[in-house]
Amino acid sequence: MASTCEYRPQYARYKGAKCARNVAGRCAWVETPTLKACLANNS
């Protein structure tokens, strides 16, 4: 898959977020309470 490497302001909510393997073995964002609150308030 190709990427245009564009940065969008909404990506800032993931700054400091952690990426780890999920139950399916794929890399995914760990949904911490802080990240969940940010996503809920800034959607």
Buried (B, 14 or more C-beta within 10 A) or exposed (E): EEEEEEEEEEEEBEEEBEEEEEEEEEEEBEEEEEBEEBBEEEE
